[in-house]
Amino acid sequence: MLRFLTAGESHGQGLVTILEGLPAGLTIDIDAMTVDLRRRQGGYGRGRRMAIESDRAEILSGVRRGRTTGAPVALLVRNKDWENWQNTMHVEPQAPAGATGANRAAVVRPRPGHADLAGALKYDHDDIRDVLERASARETAARVAAGAIARQLLAAIGCELTSHITGIGPVVIPAGTQVSFEAAQSLPLEAPLRCTDPMLEQQMMASIDAAKEAGDTLGGSFEVIVRNVPVGLGSYVHWDRKLDGRLAQALMSIPAIKAVAVGDGVDGARRPGSLVHDEIVADAAAAAAGEPVLRRPTNRAGGLEGGVTNGEEVRMTGFMKPIATLMKPLRSIDLTSMEDAPAAIERSDVCAVPAAAVVAEAMVALVLADAVLERFGGDSMTDLLARVTGTGNKIRARLSIRPTSARA
C-alpha cells in the first residue's frame, strides 16, 4: 500500500511529506519533480505569491544514489516567504487595539466559502489564522512533490498522465468534445491556461481579467487523462475498493473542488443507455495480425467499469469553485463582537484552475500507483515489473485468440 502524509502550514518554514510503501530500486528524477512543482505555480490568474516562491523539493530520506531504498521517502518543500511572515506567525493573538499589518496576527472575520468558520468552531480557535494557514492550498505543493514520485513509478510500467482545462467560469469547451491524450500532452508548459482551443483560451483569459477588475474570482474545470493503465486495478468486491470512488475522493480532497465526473459523468445521466455504454467488438484485422481482438469504439466510461480499470484511458474531470478570498469581500461577521463585518482579505489568486489540474494529476498518480502496488505487489522494482509484464502478457494472450468466424 502506498501512503503519504503532509505536515506544515501556508506560511510556516516548509511542507514535509512522507511517502511510504514505494518498492526499492525506483529511479527518482528530481528535475522532473521540480518541473511539476513549477507547473503548479503557473497559469493565468495567479497571485503575487507565485513571484516569491520557486518551489523545489528536497529528499530527506528513503533515496540513495538516486534510487529508492524501500524505506519511507521524506520530502521537504521550503517556504521562501517564511522570512516575511515570522512576526505575523509568532505575535500574540491579542494584539494592542489599533495594531495593523504584521503586528496584528489575529484573523476574526471568516471568509464565506473557506474553512475559516467551520474550522474555528471545530477546533475552538479564537484566531482563524490557525485554520487558514493549514487549509490554504499552499499544502498542495507537498502533494505535487509526492505525486511526482508516484508518477515516476507509473512511468516505469508505461503509464502516462496529462491534463487540460475544459472551462473557466462561463467559458467551456463544447459538450461532447473529447480531447485526445496527444493534444493535451502537446500543450506547452508555458501556455497560460493549457486549453487545447486557442480561441476559447483567449475568452477564458478575458473572463479572468474581468473578474480581477471587479474584485471577484473565477472557478472552472479540468480533465486528467491517463493512458496505458493496466487492466484490473481496483475492485468490485467491496464499496471502498472501487477505484472510481478512490479517485473521486482524491480529487474532491483538493481545495475548492466541488464535483467530480468519471468519463462522460453528468452528460451520461442525460442520455439513454444505448448512447452511454461502450460496446465491445472483435477486431478482425487485429486478430489476423495476432493482436488483441477486443476493441472499444468509444470510452464514455472513462476507463472504469464496476470500479475496475478496463484497459481504456482513465478520464476524470474536476470542477473547481471560485476562490473564497475576494478583493471586494462578501458579508461576514467579527467573531469577537458578533457584529456584521466584511470578510477578511488574504493574499490570493483570481483563478487557480490550471494549478488545480496539476494537483489533480498528482492525486490521480498517487491513487493509481497505490492500486498498481495493491494488484501486483513486489518489494523491489524488479519484482513489480516482472509481475506487471507477466499479467499483461497473460491478458494479451487471452484476448489474441482469433474469433471462431475468423478461423473458419
CORMO-V180754 format. One line per field, one symbol per residue. ss: DSSP state (@ for helix, = for strand, . for the rest). phi: phi as a letter, one per 30 degrees, with the letter a starting at -180 (. if undefined). A space follows every 10 residues. Layout:
ss = ???
phi = ???
//
This chain:
ss = ..=====... ...======= ...=..=..@ @@@@@@@@@@ ........@@ @@....==== =.==..==.. ..======.. .@@@@@@@@@ .......... @@@.....=. .....@@@@@ @@@.....@@ @@@@@.@@@@ @@@@@@@@@@ @@@@@@...= ========.. ==........ @@@@@..... .......@@@ @@@@@@@@@@ @@@......= =======... ...=....@@ @.@@@@@@@@ @@....==== ==...@@@@. ..@@@..... ==.@@@@@.. ...==..... ...==..==. ...======= .......... ====....== ==........ ..@@@@@@@@ @@@@@@@@@@ @@@@@@...= @@@@@@@@@@ @@@@@@@@@. ...@@@@.
phi = .cbbbcbkce cddlccbccc jdddjddccd dddddddddd dcjdjdcddd dcdbdbcccc aibbhibdcj deccbbcdcd deedbddddc dddddeeidb hddbddcbcd dejcdededd ddchcdcded dddddededd dddddddddd ddddddcjcb baaadcabhd cbdeeidcdd eddddddddd edbhcdcedd dddddddddd ddddicbbcl bbbcbbcide djdiacdbed cddddddddd ddddeidcab bcidhdeddc bdedccdddc bccdddddci ceddbcdbbd diibbiibdc jdddbbcccc dddddcdcdd dabdddchce adddcceacd abdedddddd eddddddddd dddddcijdb dddddddddd dddddddddc ddeedddd
//
